[in-house]
Amino acid sequence: MTAEGFFEGRRLQLARGVLLQCIMGGYPAAHFYGSDDGDVALSADPQQTHRLPWSETPRALAICDVEELAGGSCGLSTRGLLKKVIADYAARGLAPVVATELEFFVFAPNPDPQQPFQPPRGLDGRREEGFSAFSVNSNNGLRAFFSEVYQCMAALGLPRDTFMHEMGVSQFEINLLHGDPLLLADQTFLFKHLLKEVALKHGLIVVCMAKPLAHTPGNSMHIHQSVVELESGRNIFSDDAGQATPAFYHFIGGQQAALADFTVLFAPNVNSYQRLCHPYASPNNACWSYDNRSAGLRIPASAPVARRVENRLAGADANPYLAIAASLAAGLNGMQRELEPSAPLEGEFVVPEALSLPCTLHAALERLKRSDLARELFGKEFIEGYIASKTLELTSFFDEITPWERRILATQA
């Protein structure tokens, strides 16, 4: 839209079906988005309208809410779903607080998808070999890229806590500061967009696939969650003596009860399960534990005022609005129904069958299809439309034969 049209308040409309467009560009059957595929309206959030600092031609980006022409939020909008979850907390005098940790890889351009990704060449002309995890020198070869990333974050008002080199080859992580869930979802979305745009300017690509490299840790989007009273700001997970409260345990119980049903909301792509099936620091379970990275729900070491639950299931490929909404809705459901969690696990443990999660996209979709809880919390329209879109993507994947199949199976009798 032109700047003139935007500032005049001209309404921007969009075909409703676009909200269910799958990643290859196709659409499920029209009855999943209203049969006639009528329009919805995009309403820009004035707090999330930004001049894009990396763009040489002046451009701006406005994050929008999706509204029905007759009024009200569109049931297919993931941002709308998150706002509804936040409102459900507010109706009980509560406010969730979240922070996200996002991992990503910085690679050299990869014009041939048949070839594996490679790290870029550093200032010394060499490619990283994987010895730079947590090193203070780890991003020197990418200094110009990261300098512009920091400048653009500041220009967009994206505060950052810590930045570090992660375990993978040319893999990095950012921790965003905790705050309002909608703000954090917006910031996570903006940061991923910023990364990809700035990388292209520097002759690089940023990849947020869950598992872009074999034999290498994948990309997570850990979600840290706590809940405070609206009036006092007190963390309801800790009592006056600094001990964990029933609400804390019920929140964990709600997450445990929902994670299997909601797995495909946190792990939305075929590749997501490559990360979860190689579970180093990517636990595919609904166990919980104190400061143990093998558990899907980790309680980080902290002071009582900062007691929180870290959901480690989501990948960097997840929709941040949907993943945060799903995690918070599960926790609220647990507090409402006073669901009790399992006992916390310690050290090396074997995952009980009842706490294991789907390990393929097909299994996760089948689990979501059977979930009454998902329809209750997010609406039949969204859940069935989401399943239809993801089923198209899975079918498209199965339409191709992989190099592994040709290499290994072609010689079999």
Secondary structure as UniProt FT lines:
FT   HELIX           3..7
FT   TURN            8..9
FT   STRAND          12..15
FT   HELIX           16..20
FT   TURN            23..24
FT   HELIX           30..33
FT   STRAND          39..51
FT   TURN            53..54
FT   STRAND          60..68
FT   TURN            69..70
FT   TURN            75..76
FT   HELIX           78..90
FT   TURN            91..93
FT   STRAND          94..107
FT   TURN            113..114
FT   TURN            123..124
FT   TURN            133..134
FT   TURN            136..139
FT   HELIX           140..142
FT   HELIX           143..156
FT   STRAND          160..165
FT   TURN            169..170
FT   STRAND          171..176
FT   HELIX           181..201
FT   TURN            202..203
FT   STRAND          205..207
FT   TURN            214..215
FT   STRAND          220..229
FT   TURN            230..232
FT   TURN            236..237
FT   TURN            240..241
FT   HELIX           246..266
FT   TURN            270..271
FT   HELIX           272..276
FT   TURN            280..281
FT   STRAND          288..290
FT   TURN            293..294
FT   STRAND          297..299
FT   HELIX           304..306
FT   STRAND          309..311
FT   TURN            316..317
FT   HELIX           320..337
FT   HELIX           353..355
FT   HELIX           361..369
FT   HELIX           372..378
FT   HELIX           380..398
FT   HELIX           403..409
FT   TURN            410..411
//
